[in-house]
Amino acid sequence: MNRTSIIGVVLAGCFLAACNRSGDGAGPAQQAGKAIDDAGARAQAKVEEAGARVQGKIDQANEKIERINDKVTDKVQAQVDKADAAVREARAGAKEASEKVGRKVEAAGEKMQQAAK
């Protein structure tokens, strides 16, 4: 045989050996596809795991925000209550002052009437 024929037979043998199924019955394309599928599944699992961790952190942050919001709401409500009490006291004081002024004006008016007689 000549050299070209021998090389052709060896290449054909290598090609056929590459296309043969391995011990598990999967060919090279199937093995490559399985490797791609496995890599995709691992990547998806890592993405889901990272997503769960991020969601956990978001939940923790939301809980902290709610606690802070509750504290702020309580403090604001306390200040509103104080301001409301101060307004009520001021109204009562203004009413009392108005009554005193009214009595004094009335007394002054009576004195003026008596002086005019």
Buried (B, 14 or more C-beta within 10 A) or exposed (E): EEEEEEEEEEEEEEEEEEEEEEEEEEEEEEEEEEEEEEEEEEEEEEEEEEEEEEEEEEEEEEEEEEEEEEEEEEEEEEEEEEEEEEEEEEEEEEEEEEEEEEEEEEEEEEEEEEEEE
